Amino acid sequence: MVNLKKFNVYIKRPLCFFCVSFILGILLCSYFGMLFVLTFIALSLFFIFLFFNKIKKAMFIVIASLAFLAYGGISFYNAEKNYSNTFDGFYNQTVTIEGYVDSEIESSSDGKIKFFMKTNKIIYEQNEKEVIGKLLINTSNNSEYFEKNNAFVYRAAISFTGNIEKPKPAVNPGGFNYKRYLAGLGVSGAVYLRNISDIDLIGNKGGGWINKLGFSIKNYVLGIVEFCLDKNQAGLLAGMIIGYKDGLDENAYNAFSKAGLTHIMVASGMNVAFIILPLTYIFKKMRIGNAVSSILIIAVLILFVFVAGFSASVVRAVIMGIIILVGKLVMRETDIFTSISAAAIILLFINPYTLFDIGFQLSFAATISLVMFYQKIKECIDNKYLPNIISDTLAATLAAQIGVIPITLYYFNNLSTISIISNLLVVPVVQMITIIGFIMVFAGIVNINLAVLIGYINNTFLSFVLFITESTAKLSYASLKLPTPPLWIIVFYYIAVLYIFKWRYFIKNKQWFRYVKYICLALTIIIIIIKNIIPKPLEITYLDVGQGDCTFIRTAHGTKVFIDGGGKSAGSKSTYDVGESVVVPYILDQGTKKIDIVIATHGHSDHTEGLEAILKEMSVGMVILPDTDGKGFERLINLCNQKKINIVECKKGDIIRLDEDTVFDVLSPMKFEQDVLSQQSLNNSSLVLKLKYKNFKALFQGDAEVPIEQRMIEQGLDLSTDILKVGHHGSYSSTSEEFVKQLKSKYAVISVGKNNFGHPSQFVVDRLTESGILPLRTDERGAVIVTSYGEGASIKTMLYSGNS
């Protein structure tokens, strides 16, 4: 039996139900489509009127909740349509674009700059069309250009010629959804220009005064902070008072992440409180009426949003602050859950894609957790021997962590084991730092020397925070890298937490609940049994790692194999680590930290570099290399020796047994001393492997070229396969006509990205197509996922859904 009296407390918060319904509508539409949303609503209405039409008190809330659910689906559908169609017909075309700068110009230390642009019109093939949209512009810095064109600022009218790239969704399973990220910013495309001098200034767009004021205040604050403090201390304080994170270098930011202290660098509720409370006191002393003072404070809060850059935590806190101030005006006490729900609804009304923003999820999860769990935890840990400031900090830290741990694990795979200790040491001084920081900024307006003196005081506290952060982050196992939890485990986690802290107090009839527990336990056991009984297929995933090769294989019996790991081409100056950014996160998304076999086909960096991250961070059973002189494998071999991983060198005729049904036949290279082709070229030293699982076959060519193909044909090797991993990224130096005739394949995967080598060759693509083989390019289709039960194969790609 449910305690109706306590349940009625929640019924009195209809906005909470409306918020949940709105979110559900967005989720259902994003995953299943608008038709599913409408069907869901129709069925819900049918059952409501069939079974619950007599519960009149709740009927309004239920019907209104369904209306919010419908509107959530409609708003996401419209947003998807608008963002996807804004530049349709212009993507990947050379066009002339006119518009104006719609953000600050951001410069990075490596000479790159970026900004947002609002478009007015696009000229394509001498046809002019009005197009209102938003673009992300990336280009290179040119100090001389800025010196000559000091009008190149926010709202500057500009024009240039370039290609609009369509943002891609996730190109690998579980990968970063760039399209959804940009859609959350209202951006429908990206343009990459060689130099900022390619942009012409054509005038100035009026308006935008509140943004200009916000930018001016932010830059003025940053100027004072940077003048008064050392670099890292200034970067930390800037993050704490206005949420500006670019002041800290990457190493410092990673240390805060490992220590579980990134939340202190986010402007949020505490900052809003530091605005509201002093202003309320000042206006009261000035004898300004309640209504006028509330309106003035609301205006300051809105300006603060522009200063802090519209981060989800700031906007949430400001909306909640405004609701409290409005509540004072109408003489009504505000409910915290209603305020949180109102903040979420307003943000999602503006842009439903905000729901998928990690900052939005973390901010609301932490806030709700603090509200729901803080008091219970505080009651449990309160002790006469424990100072109140410690119990407060501990309760707040634990409460917030309960809410955000699943989200941080899901997106970042990191669990800070030291966060409770680091927070106990740091959080008590954070409020003091923030207050002194605000005083320092206001003092800097009056007298910069006075601000410097105050800065000396704050410098001590900031240095203490940085010292604790760096010290705790360096501890062994301060941060654990864990596999991504499945969504059903996250849902179960939140249900369990809510039951422990809330729901169990509503349930009086323990006998009734015992039956529910037994049913849930039985269902769980049944699901586990069914999952283990149903036969699993062999799965091959050709990952999109740009201009490189990378393949993950999971056999039907669970053996996990990586063939190559992608990486930068030789001579590249890029600092991007494909292993850390793509390969390791993909493995963790597969729910594992163990790889049974790692295979490097040959020693070029665009095949081996990504494997280094696997060897450093994963548990690896064995590494297989071709039988060569070891050129190009030096770093892999050193890592294997450090971690005591067994290295096996393979040559033609060897068999690599993965499980009782699955083997690799090694077709090339020959023994190194006897292989002239292998000695002459790293490409031709590639391991050529034929995977066999029952009647299914897959051929992996590495970068082996035509001479190797010719030799395998002359040796009479069986090259027939269901799917080919094309050699050397589709280069004309591989995949000869005679070789293609031997394949008898339906599909060919070309692992390729942006490059200056002309890969893939159009001759190769045409040759495959004319032979009845479908070429699947990772740069166009994202990851290619192949599943087989031993006879034929099912093919799907990340960017073009559906089975082939």
C-alpha positions, 0 to 999 in steps of 0.5 A: 500500500502506498502512503497517499499523503506523501504521494500527494506532496509530489502531485502538488508539484505538477511542473516536475511531471511536465518536465519529465514528460517533456524530456521523455518526448525528446528522448522518444523522438530522438531514438524512435522518431515522431511516429513512435511518439504519437503512437505512444501518446494515443495508446496512453490516452486509450488506457487512461480513459479506459481504466483511470477516467474516474481519478479526476484529481490526477486527470489534468496532470496526466493529460497535461503531461502527455501534452508536454511529452508531445511538445517535447517530441515536436520540438526535437523533430522541428529542431532536427529538421531545421538544423539538418536542412539549413544548408541543404544543397550547399554542403561540400560545395564551393560557395560564397557566404555572407553574414556576421561574426556571432561570438568572440574570436577565440585564439589558441596557443597553436595559432588556430582561431575559431568563431561562430558566424550567422549567415545572411546569404549564400551565393552558389553558381551565380545564384544568390539565396537568403539563408539564415543559419549558424556556422562554426568557422575554423582558420589560422591566426595572422597577427598582421591581419588583426593589426590592420583590421581591428574591426574584426570583432563580434558583429563584424559583417564578413564574406568569404568563399569556402566549403560548408562541411556537414557535421557528422554524428558518431562515426564509431559505436559509442563515439562522440556525436559531433553533429549533436554537439554542434546542434546544441550550440545551434550550429548546422555546419563547419567551414575550414579556411586556410588563413583568416586573411581569406575573410573579407570585412564588408561592414558592421552589423548593428545591435548585440549590445548585451553580448558586447557588454558581457564580453567587455565585462568578462575581458575586463575581469580576466584582465584584472585577474591575470594582472593580479595573480600567477598564471595557473592561479589566475586560470583557476580563479577565472573558472571559479568566478565566471566559468572561464576554463581556457586559463588552465593548461591541459595538464592542470585541467587533467589533474583536477579531473583525476582529483574529482575537483572539476566542479569547483571550476564551474560557475554555478549556484554559489556564484549566483548566491554571491551576486544575489546576497550582496546586492540584496543587502546593498539595495536594502541599505539604499532603501530601494523597494523589494520590487525594484531591487528584485528587478535590478538583481534579475537584470544583473543575473541575466547579464552574468549569463552573458559574461559566463558564456551560457554554460548549462550550470550558470543558466540553470542557477540563474533561472532558479535564482530568478524564480526565487526573486519572482516568488518574493515579489508575489509573496510565494515560497518557491519549491526547489524541485519546481524551480529545478524543473522550470529551469530544465523546461526553459533550457529545453524549450530554447533548444531541445538538443541541450538535453544531450549536453554533458554539462546540462546532465552533470549540472542537473544531476548534481543539483537534484542529488544534493537536494534529495540526498544531502540531508539523509547523508548528513544525518548518518555522518553527524557526530559530536567528534566531527566538526560541522564543516567537515560533515557538511562538506562530506555530505555535500560531496557524497550527495553530488557524487551519487548523482554524477558517477554514472554520467561521468563513467558513461561519458569519460570512463573515469572514476576518481577514488580520491575525490572525497579526500580532495574535496574535504581539503579543498571545498572549505576554502573555495567559498573564501577564494570566490568571495575574495576573488569578487572583492579583488575584481571590484577593487581593481575597478577602483584601484589596480594596486589595491586589487594586487594586494588582495590578490596576494592573499588569494594567491595563497589559498589558490596555491593551496588548492593547486597543491592539493589537486596536483598531490592527490592526482599523482597518487596511485589509482587516484583515478580509475579508467573503467568500462562504460556501464550499459544503460540498463545498469545506469537505470537500475542504479538510479532506481536503487538509489531512489529506493534507498533514499526515498521510495522505501519510506513510502511503502508500508506493506512490506509483503506486497513489496517483497513480491515485487522484488521477487518478480524483478529478481526472476526477470533479471535471472531470466534475462541473464539466462536468455542472454547466455543461451542465445548464440552470439555471432562473430563481430568485426568492426572496421573503425573510423580512425581517419587516415589509418587502419583499425579493426576490432574482432570479437569472436562468437566465443568472446575472444577479443582481437585488435588489428592495427590501431590507426595513428598519424602519418609519418611527419605529421605535427598533429598532437591528436592521439587517436589511441587515447581519443578513439581506440581506448574509449571504443574498447571501454564502450565495449564493456571491457578492459581486456584485449586477448590479441593485438596485431600490428600488420606492419611498422607504419605509424598510421597503423601502430601509433593507436596500439600504444594506448591499448598496451598502456591502458588495457590488459593485453594477452599477446602481441603479434607482429610480422616476421621482419627486422622490427623496423617501426615496431620499436615503441611497441616492443619497448611497451611489451617488454615493460608490461611483460606482454608476450610477442609472437612473430608470424609468417606465411603458413602460420595459423593463429587460433582464436577459439575452437571455431575461428582461426587466422591463416597467415598468407604473407610475409614470408620468412624475413631472410627469404622475403626480398619484397618485405626487405624492400618495403614496409608496406610489403612486410604487412601481415596478410591474414585470412579470418575463417569462421565456419563458412565465413571468411574475411581478408585483411591486407594491411598495406600490402601492394600489387607485388604481394598480391601477385605473389599470393596468386602465383603461390595458388593461395585461396583468396576467396573471401566474403569481405576484404579490407582493402590494401593501403587505404585504396591506393592505386599501388594495391588491389590489382584487377587480377587480385580482385578477380580472385576475391569472389567478395561482395564487400570491400572496406576502405579505411581512409580519412582526409589525406594528401595522397589521393586515397582512395584511388578512383581507379580502385573504387571503380575496379571494385564496383565493376567487379560487383564488390560494394566499396565501403569507405570509412570516411563516408560511412563511418565504422563498418560493422560486420556480423556473421553466424558462420554463413554469409554476413550482415553489414551495417555502417554508422553513417548509413543505417540499415543492413545490407 
